[in-house]
Amino acid sequence: MAVPFRQETFPMNLLLLGLVLFLGAHSLRLVAPAWRERYLSKVGISTYKAIYSFVSLCGLILLVYGYGLARTTPVLLYATPLWARHLALPLTWLAFVLLVASHGPPNHLRASLGHPMYAGVKVWAAAHLLANGMLADLLLFGTFLIWASAGFSIRRRQDKAAGITQTPGTMRGTLGALIIGTVAWVIFALWLHRLLIGVSPLPG
């Protein structure tokens, strides 16, 4: 007997599939590092990167498209107070700075946190959960929050077990992360968020 198509669940299914593909590809280093290294040595770095990029891109497209569709028929879970939506702005700024700090020259944020990318995703996800209370928001940002929290803890334990220490930060690298992160945040807040998501994060 054929299962009837449920149009109302289609966006959430797309979002879920996108999350599985995107976060699954980004979780191999966390949950299966030995298998990842064996597969990497088997297929080579170029093939591995091609497969990784393809799966990640497919997942990203699906979760963005599914989230966009789900927002057209929102299911409210909780109301967000005005102060929480205002707090989301500086939190997303911090997230941008942390994401930038995970790359480039040595900086104090990376030296202190070890893995500021995971910390930045945690802050980004928490900020969006403060500002949005729909079912699709909880699924998307809640999943990213759990993934980033687990990833941050796992990678720090892996570093400790392997005896890895971070390169000391420099003032130049720290200022660079702050400036580039701030510029990227301003551009995204003023223009790209409305262009890509359809709503402005700024009040008014």
C-alpha positions in Angstrom: 0.0 0.0 0.0 1.5 3.4 -1.0 2.1 5.9 1.7 0.2 9.1 0.9 2.2 12.2 0.3 2.0 14.7 3.2 2.6 18.1 1.8 2.7 19.8 5.2 5.7 17.6 6.3 7.6 17.9 3.0 9.6 21.1 4.1 10.5 19.5 7.4 11.7 16.3 5.7 13.9 18.3 3.4 15.3 20.2 6.3 16.0 17.0 8.2 17.7 15.4 5.2 19.8 18.5 4.7 20.9 18.5 8.3 21.8 14.8 8.2 23.9 15.3 5.1 25.5 18.6 6.0 26.3 17.8 9.7 27.0 14.2 8.9 29.8 15.2 6.5 31.2 17.6 9.1 31.1 15.0 11.9 33.4 12.3 10.6 36.4 13.9 12.3 34.4 13.9 15.6 32.7 10.4 15.6 34.9 8.3 13.3 38.4 9.8 13.1 40.1 6.5 12.5 37.7 5.5 9.7 38.1 8.9 8.1 41.9 8.6 8.1 41.7 5.1 6.5 39.2 6.3 3.8 41.3 9.4 3.2 44.4 7.3 2.6 42.5 4.9 0.4 40.9 7.4 -2.0 43.4 10.3 -1.7 42.9 13.8 -0.5 41.5 15.2 -3.8 38.8 12.6 -4.1 37.9 12.8 -0.4 37.6 16.6 -0.6 35.4 16.3 -3.8 33.0 13.8 -2.1 33.0 15.9 1.1 32.3 19.1 -0.7 29.5 17.5 -2.8 27.7 16.0 0.2 28.1 19.2 2.2 26.8 21.3 -0.7 23.8 19.0 -1.2 23.0 19.1 2.5 23.3 22.9 2.6 21.0 23.4 -0.4 18.4 21.0 1.1 18.4 22.5 4.6 18.2 26.1 3.2 15.4 25.2 0.8 13.5 23.1 3.4 13.9 25.9 6.0 12.6 28.5 3.5 9.6 26.3 2.7 8.9 25.6 6.4 8.9 29.4 7.1 5.9 29.9 4.8 3.7 27.7 7.1 5.2 28.5 10.5 4.3 26.6 13.6 4.8 28.7 16.7 6.3 27.0 19.7 7.2 29.9 21.9 7.0 33.7 21.8 10.3 35.6 21.9 10.5 38.7 24.0 11.8 41.9 22.4 15.0 42.0 24.6 15.9 38.5 23.3 15.7 39.7 19.7 17.9 42.7 20.4 20.4 40.5 22.3 20.7 38.3 19.1 22.5 41.1 17.3 25.6 41.4 19.4 25.6 37.6 19.8 25.7 37.1 16.1 28.5 39.7 15.9 30.5 37.6 18.4 29.8 34.5 16.3 31.2 36.1 13.2 34.4 37.1 15.0 34.8 33.6 16.4 34.3 32.0 13.0 36.9 34.3 11.5 39.3 33.6 14.4 39.2 29.9 13.5 41.3 30.7 10.4 44.1 32.9 9.5 47.1 34.1 11.7 47.4 33.0 15.3 45.1 35.0 17.6 44.2 35.0 21.3 40.7 33.6 20.6 42.0 30.5 18.9 44.8 30.1 21.5 42.2 30.3 24.3 39.4 28.3 22.9 41.2 25.9 20.7 38.3 25.6 18.3 36.5 28.9 17.9 34.6 27.7 14.9 32.5 25.4 17.1 32.2 28.1 19.7 31.0 30.5 17.0 28.4 28.1 15.7 27.1 27.6 19.3 26.7 31.4 19.8 25.1 31.8 16.3 22.6 29.0 17.0 21.8 30.2 20.5 21.2 33.8 19.2 18.8 32.6 16.6 16.9 30.5 19.1 16.5 33.6 21.3 15.1 35.5 18.3 12.9 32.8 16.7 10.4 30.5 18.2 9.0 28.5 15.3 9.2 24.7 14.9 11.6 25.0 11.9 13.8 27.3 13.9 14.1 24.9 16.8 14.9 22.1 14.5 17.5 23.9 12.5 19.3 26.0 15.1 18.7 23.5 18.0 20.4 20.8 15.9 23.3 23.1 15.1 23.6 24.1 18.8 23.8 20.4 19.9 26.2 19.5 17.2 28.5 22.5 17.9 28.5 21.9 21.6 29.4 18.3 21.2 32.0 19.1 18.6 33.7 21.7 20.8 33.9 19.3 23.7 35.1 16.3 21.5 37.8 18.3 19.7 39.2 19.7 22.9 39.4 16.2 24.4 41.0 14.9 21.2 43.6 17.7 21.4 44.3 16.9 25.0 44.7 13.2 24.3 47.1 13.9 21.4 49.1 16.5 23.4 48.2 19.2 20.9 48.7 22.8 22.2 47.6 25.9 20.4 50.0 28.5 18.9 50.1 31.6 21.2 48.0 34.4 19.9 49.3 37.7 18.6 47.7 41.1 18.9 47.8 41.5 15.1 46.0 38.3 14.5 43.4 39.1 17.2 42.7 42.6 15.8 42.5 41.1 12.3 39.8 38.6 13.4 37.9 41.4 15.2 38.0 43.7 12.2 37.2 41.1 9.5 34.5 39.5 11.6 32.9 42.9 12.3 33.0 43.9 8.6 31.5 40.6 7.6 28.8 40.9 10.3 27.8 44.4 9.2 27.6 43.4 5.5 25.5 40.3 6.4 23.2 42.2 8.8 22.6 45.2 6.5 22.3 43.4 3.1 22.9 39.7 2.8 20.5 38.5 5.5 17.5 40.1 3.8 18.8 39.0 0.4 19.4 35.4 1.3 16.8 34.8 4.1 14.1 37.3 3.2 14.0 39.2 6.5 16.2 41.8 8.1 17.7 41.1 11.5 17.8 44.7 12.4 14.9 46.3 14.5 12.5 48.7 12.9 
